[in-house]
Amino acid sequence: MKFGTTELIVILVVVLIIFGPTQIPKLTKMFGKSVKSFKDGMEETEEDVEDSSKKVKKSSKSSKKAEKQADDEPDEEE
């Protein structure tokens, strides 16, 4: 879905009529803060996912290593 120049102008005029020229700077500032906060949250989530992925891989390797060592040891029967 693409917006053309005409559609954007209509949207801006409607916003200007609804909020007035004094509220537009406040709205843009709030919008900018919201976008920044969203991006920061996404970066934090990506870092958490990467950390969890590394932990799972490390745990998987250590469990495979322990399993291999258990298979290599001879069974003692009495």
A tleap script that builds the chain and sets N, CA, C and O, in Angstrom:
source leaprc.protein.ff14SB
mol = sequence {
  NMET LYS PHE GLY THR THR GLU LEU ILE VAL
  ILE LEU VAL VAL VAL LEU ILE ILE PHE GLY
  PRO THR GLN ILE PRO LYS LEU THR LYS MET
  PHE GLY LYS SER VAL LYS SER PHE LYS ASP
  GLY MET GLU GLU THR GLU GLU ASP VAL GLU
  ASP SER SER LYS LYS VAL LYS LYS SER SER
  LYS SER SER LYS LYS ALA GLU LYS GLN ALA
  ASP ASP GLU PRO ASP GLU GLU CGLU
}
set mol.1.N position { 0.853 -1.173 0.000 }
set mol.1.CA position { 0.000 0.000 0.000 }
set mol.1.C position { 0.896 1.231 0.000 }
set mol.1.O position { 1.627 1.476 0.959 }
set mol.2.N position { 0.836 1.982 -1.050 }
set mol.2.CA position { 1.661 3.173 -1.177 }
set mol.2.C position { 0.790 4.412 -1.092 }
set mol.2.O position { -0.344 4.442 -1.571 }
set mol.3.N position { 1.361 5.440 -0.464 }
set mol.3.CA position { 0.683 6.722 -0.387 }
set mol.3.C position { 1.329 7.665 -1.377 }
set mol.3.O position { 2.553 7.780 -1.434 }
set mol.4.N position { 0.514 8.328 -2.145 }
set mol.4.CA position { 1.014 9.330 -3.081 }
set mol.4.C position { 1.120 10.682 -2.406 }
set mol.4.O position { 0.779 10.836 -1.233 }
set mol.5.N position { 1.595 11.650 -3.154 }
set mol.5.CA position { 1.757 13.003 -2.632 }
set mol.5.C position { 0.421 13.605 -2.220 }
set mol.5.O position { 0.322 14.272 -1.190 }
set mol.6.N position { -0.586 13.370 -3.016 }
set mol.6.CA position { -1.907 13.927 -2.716 }
set mol.6.C position { -2.456 13.373 -1.411 }
set mol.6.O position { -2.997 14.122 -0.597 }
set mol.7.N position { -2.323 12.085 -1.209 }
set mol.7.CA position { -2.824 11.465 0.018 }
set mol.7.C position { -2.108 12.017 1.245 }
set mol.7.O position { -2.738 12.296 2.265 }
set mol.8.N position { -0.794 12.172 1.143 }
set mol.8.CA position { -0.033 12.708 2.266 }
set mol.8.C position { -0.427 14.142 2.591 }
set mol.8.O position { -0.513 14.511 3.762 }
set mol.9.N position { -0.664 14.942 1.583 }
set mol.9.CA position { -1.088 16.328 1.804 }
set mol.9.C position { -2.446 16.358 2.491 }
set mol.9.O position { -2.658 17.144 3.413 }
set mol.10.N position { -3.367 15.506 2.048 }
set mol.10.CA position { -4.698 15.447 2.674 }
set mol.10.C position { -4.577 15.036 4.138 }
set mol.10.O position { -5.230 15.618 5.004 }
set mol.11.N position { -3.751 14.043 4.413 }
set mol.11.CA position { -3.563 13.584 5.793 }
set mol.11.C position { -2.982 14.707 6.652 }
set mol.11.O position { -3.444 14.931 7.770 }
set mol.12.N position { -1.978 15.411 6.140 }
set mol.12.CA position { -1.373 16.514 6.898 }
set mol.12.C position { -2.370 17.640 7.165 }
set mol.12.O position { -2.376 18.218 8.252 }
set mol.13.N position { -3.203 17.948 6.189 }
set mol.13.CA position { -4.220 18.991 6.375 }
set mol.13.C position { -5.227 18.562 7.441 }
set mol.13.O position { -5.595 19.361 8.302 }
set mol.14.N position { -5.668 17.328 7.391 }
set mol.14.CA position { -6.625 16.827 8.392 }
set mol.14.C position { -6.007 16.881 9.791 }
set mol.14.O position { -6.662 17.307 10.743 }
set mol.15.N position { -4.752 16.452 9.918 }
set mol.15.CA position { -4.065 16.501 11.216 }
set mol.15.C position { -3.956 17.944 11.694 }
set mol.15.O position { -4.181 18.228 12.871 }
set mol.16.N position { -3.617 18.840 10.802 }
set mol.16.CA position { -3.503 20.256 11.160 }
set mol.16.C position { -4.843 20.821 11.627 }
set mol.16.O position { -4.896 21.593 12.585 }
set mol.17.N position { -5.910 20.439 10.959 }
set mol.17.CA position { -7.243 20.919 11.344 }
set mol.17.C position { -7.650 20.353 12.697 }
set mol.17.O position { -8.188 21.073 13.538 }
set mol.18.N position { -7.398 19.077 12.905 }
set mol.18.CA position { -7.825 18.426 14.158 }
set mol.18.C position { -7.018 18.933 15.354 }
set mol.18.O position { -7.593 19.293 16.381 }
set mol.19.N position { -5.700 18.962 15.227 }
set mol.19.CA position { -4.857 19.280 16.377 }
set mol.19.C position { -4.436 20.737 16.457 }
set mol.19.O position { -4.079 21.211 17.535 }
set mol.20.N position { -4.466 21.435 15.380 }
set mol.20.CA position { -4.063 22.839 15.387 }
set mol.20.C position { -2.550 22.983 15.325 }
set mol.20.O position { -1.805 22.059 15.653 }
set mol.21.N position { -2.113 24.161 14.898 }
set mol.21.CA position { -0.671 24.362 14.707 }
set mol.21.C position { 0.139 24.349 16.006 }
set mol.21.O position { 1.342 24.092 15.972 }
set mol.22.N position { -0.493 24.620 17.139 }
set mol.22.CA position { 0.264 24.634 18.398 }
set mol.22.C position { 0.537 23.237 18.932 }
set mol.22.O position { 1.499 23.040 19.675 }
set mol.23.N position { -0.285 22.270 18.571 }
set mol.23.CA position { -0.126 20.912 19.086 }
set mol.23.C position { 0.787 20.044 18.220 }
set mol.23.O position { 1.290 19.024 18.692 }
set mol.24.N position { 1.005 20.424 16.979 }
set mol.24.CA position { 1.811 19.605 16.059 }
set mol.24.C position { 3.226 19.355 16.592 }
set mol.24.O position { 3.671 18.208 16.562 }
set mol.25.N position { 3.960 20.375 17.080 }
set mol.25.CA position { 5.306 20.092 17.604 }
set mol.25.C position { 5.301 19.113 18.776 }
set mol.25.O position { 6.193 18.273 18.894 }
set mol.26.N position { 4.294 19.226 19.642 }
set mol.26.CA position { 4.190 18.297 20.772 }
set mol.26.C position { 3.947 16.872 20.272 }
set mol.26.O position { 4.540 15.916 20.771 }
set mol.27.N position { 3.075 16.751 19.288 }
set mol.27.CA position { 2.772 15.425 18.747 }
set mol.27.C position { 3.988 14.790 18.081 }
set mol.27.O position { 4.247 13.598 18.250 }
set mol.28.N position { 4.734 15.598 17.321 }
set mol.28.CA position { 5.909 15.045 16.644 }
set mol.28.C position { 6.976 14.647 17.653 }
set mol.28.O position { 7.669 13.648 17.462 }
set mol.29.N position { 7.113 15.422 18.728 }
set mol.29.CA position { 8.079 15.083 19.772 }
set mol.29.C position { 7.685 13.773 20.459 }
set mol.29.O position { 8.535 12.914 20.692 }
set mol.30.N position { 6.411 13.622 20.780 }
set mol.30.CA position { 5.934 12.385 21.402 }
set mol.30.C position { 6.117 11.199 20.453 }
set mol.30.O position { 6.505 10.111 20.878 }
set mol.31.N position { 5.838 11.414 19.181 }
set mol.31.CA position { 5.998 10.351 18.193 }
set mol.31.C position { 7.463 9.936 18.089 }
set mol.31.O position { 7.766 8.744 18.033 }
set mol.32.N position { 8.370 10.905 18.061 }
set mol.32.CA position { 9.803 10.611 17.996 }
set mol.32.C position { 10.280 9.825 19.202 }
set mol.32.O position { 11.057 8.880 19.067 }
set mol.33.N position { 9.815 10.215 20.386 }
set mol.33.CA position { 10.188 9.482 21.605 }
set mol.33.C position { 9.647 8.054 21.562 }
set mol.33.O position { 10.321 7.113 21.983 }
set mol.34.N position { 8.439 7.903 21.054 }
set mol.34.CA position { 7.841 6.569 20.966 }
set mol.34.C position { 8.629 5.678 20.019 }
set mol.34.O position { 8.874 4.510 20.322 }
set mol.35.N position { 9.025 6.222 18.878 }
set mol.35.CA position { 9.798 5.450 17.909 }
set mol.35.C position { 11.147 5.053 18.504 }
set mol.35.O position { 11.581 3.913 18.343 }
set mol.36.N position { 11.809 5.979 19.189 }
set mol.36.CA position { 13.102 5.696 19.812 }
set mol.36.C position { 12.953 4.603 20.870 }
set mol.36.O position { 13.764 3.679 20.935 }
set mol.37.N position { 11.932 4.711 21.683 }
set mol.37.CA position { 11.684 3.718 22.719 }
set mol.37.C position { 11.417 2.347 22.107 }
set mol.37.O position { 11.895 1.332 22.612 }
set mol.38.N position { 10.660 2.321 21.030 }
set mol.38.CA position { 10.371 1.060 20.346 }
set mol.38.C position { 11.646 0.437 19.794 }
set mol.38.O position { 11.857 -0.768 19.932 }
set mol.39.N position { 12.507 1.256 19.164 }
set mol.39.CA position { 13.762 0.749 18.615 }
set mol.39.C position { 14.667 0.218 19.718 }
set mol.39.O position { 15.286 -0.835 19.564 }
set mol.40.N position { 14.746 0.949 20.837 }
set mol.40.CA position { 15.562 0.494 21.960 }
set mol.40.C position { 15.051 -0.845 22.498 }
set mol.40.O position { 15.837 -1.736 22.819 }
set mol.41.N position { 13.749 -0.971 22.591 }
set mol.41.CA position { 13.161 -2.228 23.043 }
set mol.41.C position { 13.457 -3.376 22.092 }
set mol.41.O position { 13.727 -4.495 22.528 }
set mol.42.N position { 13.408 -3.103 20.800 }
set mol.42.CA position { 13.714 -4.138 19.810 }
set mol.42.C position { 15.170 -4.576 19.913 }
set mol.42.O position { 15.462 -5.770 19.845 }
set mol.43.N position { 16.092 -3.616 20.078 }
set mol.43.CA position { 17.507 -3.951 20.214 }
set mol.43.C position { 17.747 -4.792 21.462 }
set mol.43.O position { 18.513 -5.754 21.431 }
set mol.44.N position { 17.093 -4.426 22.553 }
set mol.44.CA position { 17.237 -5.176 23.797 }
set mol.44.C position { 16.708 -6.597 23.637 }
set mol.44.O position { 17.314 -7.549 24.129 }
set mol.45.N position { 15.595 -6.736 22.959 }
set mol.45.CA position { 15.023 -8.058 22.723 }
set mol.45.C position { 15.942 -8.894 21.849 }
set mol.45.O position { 16.125 -10.083 22.106 }
set mol.46.N position { 16.525 -8.286 20.815 }
set mol.46.CA position { 17.456 -9.007 19.949 }
set mol.46.C position { 18.659 -9.494 20.741 }
set mol.46.O position { 19.118 -10.619 20.543 }
set mol.47.N position { 19.179 -8.650 21.644 }
set mol.47.CA position { 20.315 -9.047 22.473 }
set mol.47.C position { 19.938 -10.210 23.388 }
set mol.47.O position { 20.714 -11.151 23.555 }
set mol.48.N position { 18.754 -10.146 23.975 }
set mol.48.CA position { 18.296 -11.224 24.848 }
set mol.48.C position { 18.164 -12.535 24.078 }
set mol.48.O position { 18.532 -13.596 24.583 }
set mol.49.N position { 17.641 -12.459 22.860 }
set mol.49.CA position { 17.484 -13.661 22.038 }
set mol.49.C position { 18.852 -14.244 21.687 }
set mol.49.O position { 19.041 -15.459 21.739 }
set mol.50.N position { 19.803 -13.383 21.331 }
set mol.50.CA position { 21.145 -13.851 20.998 }
set mol.50.C position { 21.811 -14.505 22.206 }
set mol.50.O position { 22.439 -15.556 22.074 }
set mol.51.N position { 21.677 -13.884 23.389 }
set mol.51.CA position { 22.257 -14.456 24.603 }
set mol.51.C position { 21.643 -15.823 24.912 }
set mol.51.O position { 22.355 -16.768 25.251 }
set mol.52.N position { 20.333 -15.917 24.794 }
set mol.52.CA position { 19.654 -17.185 25.050 }
set mol.52.C position { 20.088 -18.252 24.052 }
set mol.52.O position { 20.277 -19.415 24.410 }
set mol.53.N position { 20.241 -17.847 22.813 }
set mol.53.CA position { 20.669 -18.775 21.774 }
set mol.53.C position { 22.066 -19.305 22.074 }
set mol.53.O position { 22.324 -20.499 21.920 }
set mol.54.N position { 22.970 -18.424 22.502 }
set mol.54.CA position { 24.328 -18.849 22.848 }
set mol.54.C position { 24.316 -19.811 24.025 }
set mol.54.O position { 25.056 -20.795 24.029 }
set mol.55.N position { 23.482 -19.539 25.025 }
set mol.55.CA position { 23.390 -20.416 26.193 }
set mol.55.C position { 22.874 -21.796 25.796 }
set mol.55.O position { 23.370 -22.813 26.282 }
set mol.56.N position { 21.885 -21.828 24.920 }
set mol.56.CA position { 21.319 -23.107 24.482 }
set mol.56.C position { 22.366 -23.897 23.706 }
set mol.56.O position { 22.511 -25.101 23.917 }
set mol.57.N position { 23.095 -23.236 22.814 }
set mol.57.CA position { 24.139 -23.919 22.043 }
set mol.57.C position { 25.221 -24.463 22.965 }
set mol.57.O position { 25.683 -25.591 22.791 }
set mol.58.N position { 25.626 -23.657 23.950 }
set mol.58.CA position { 26.665 -24.079 24.887 }
set mol.58.C position { 26.176 -25.268 25.708 }
set mol.58.O position { 26.917 -26.230 25.915 }
set mol.59.N position { 24.957 -25.205 26.165 }
set mol.59.CA position { 24.373 -26.298 26.946 }
set mol.59.C position { 24.260 -27.565 26.104 }
set mol.59.O position { 24.517 -28.668 26.586 }
set mol.60.N position { 23.877 -27.397 24.854 }
set mol.60.CA position { 23.745 -28.532 23.950 }
set mol.60.C position { 25.095 -29.193 23.719 }
set mol.60.O position { 25.194 -30.420 23.718 }
set mol.61.N position { 26.139 -28.385 23.523 }
set mol.61.CA position { 27.477 -28.931 23.306 }
set mol.61.C position { 27.968 -29.688 24.542 }
set mol.61.O position { 28.536 -30.774 24.424 }
set mol.62.N position { 27.747 -29.111 25.723 }
set mol.62.CA position { 28.222 -29.766 26.939 }
set mol.62.C position { 27.453 -31.063 27.208 }
set mol.62.O position { 28.034 -32.029 27.702 }
set mol.63.N position { 26.166 -31.096 26.894 }
set mol.63.CA position { 25.400 -32.325 27.110 }
set mol.63.C position { 25.808 -33.392 26.097 }
set mol.63.O position { 25.850 -34.575 26.437 }
set mol.64.N position { 26.110 -32.996 24.856 }
set mol.64.CA position { 26.586 -33.962 23.870 }
set mol.64.C position { 27.942 -34.514 24.280 }
set mol.64.O position { 28.215 -35.701 24.106 }
set mol.65.N position { 28.790 -33.648 24.825 }
set mol.65.CA position { 30.113 -34.071 25.271 }
set mol.65.C position { 29.984 -35.064 26.423 }
set mol.65.O position { 30.672 -36.084 26.438 }
set mol.66.N position { 29.119 -34.780 27.375 }
set mol.66.CA position { 28.902 -35.682 28.505 }
set mol.66.C position { 28.319 -37.006 28.034 }
set mol.66.O position { 28.680 -38.063 28.551 }
set mol.67.N position { 27.423 -36.958 27.060 }
set mol.67.CA position { 26.829 -38.179 26.517 }
set mol.67.C position { 27.884 -39.029 25.821 }
set mol.67.O position { 27.892 -40.253 25.953 }
set mol.68.N position { 28.765 -38.381 25.088 }
set mol.68.CA position { 29.825 -39.092 24.384 }
set mol.68.C position { 30.780 -39.738 25.383 }
set mol.68.O position { 31.211 -40.873 25.184 }
set mol.69.N position { 31.113 -39.019 26.460 }
set mol.69.CA position { 31.999 -39.581 27.476 }
set mol.69.C position { 31.348 -40.778 28.149 }
set mol.69.O position { 32.020 -41.762 28.456 }
set mol.70.N position { 30.058 -40.699 28.375 }
set mol.70.CA position { 29.354 -41.818 29.005 }
set mol.70.C position { 29.339 -43.028 28.078 }
set mol.70.O position { 29.428 -44.162 28.547 }
set mol.71.N position { 29.228 -42.808 26.780 }
set mol.71.CA position { 29.236 -43.909 25.822 }
set mol.71.C position { 30.621 -44.533 25.705 }
set mol.71.O position { 30.737 -45.735 25.468 }
set mol.72.N position { 31.673 -43.732 25.868 }
set mol.72.CA position { 33.038 -44.210 25.739 }
set mol.72.C position { 33.495 -45.025 26.944 }
set mol.72.O position { 34.368 -45.881 26.798 }
set mol.73.N position { 32.940 -44.789 28.119 }
set mol.73.CA position { 33.321 -45.512 29.310 }
set mol.73.C position { 32.758 -46.937 29.255 }
set mol.73.O position { 31.599 -47.141 28.892 }
set mol.74.N position { 33.598 -47.925 29.623 }
set mol.74.CA position { 33.097 -49.303 29.641 }
set mol.74.C position { 32.107 -49.498 30.793 }
set mol.74.O position { 32.264 -48.929 31.873 }
set mol.75.N position { 31.101 -50.303 30.537 }
set mol.75.CA position { 30.118 -50.600 31.565 }
set mol.75.C position { 30.718 -51.610 32.540 }
set mol.75.O position { 31.286 -52.615 32.114 }
set mol.76.N position { 30.599 -51.356 33.824 }
set mol.76.CA position { 31.105 -52.278 34.835 }
set mol.76.C position { 29.959 -53.136 35.311 }
set mol.76.O position { 28.962 -52.633 35.830 }
set mol.77.N position { 30.107 -54.442 35.130 }
set mol.77.CA position { 29.067 -55.360 35.590 }
set mol.77.C position { 29.644 -56.184 36.712 }
set mol.77.O position { 30.783 -56.639 36.611 }
set mol.78.N position { 28.910 -56.390 37.763 }
set mol.78.CA position { 29.376 -57.169 38.907 }
set mol.78.C position { 28.829 -58.546 38.875 }
set mol.78.O position { 29.117 -59.346 39.765 }
savepdb mol mol.pdb
quit
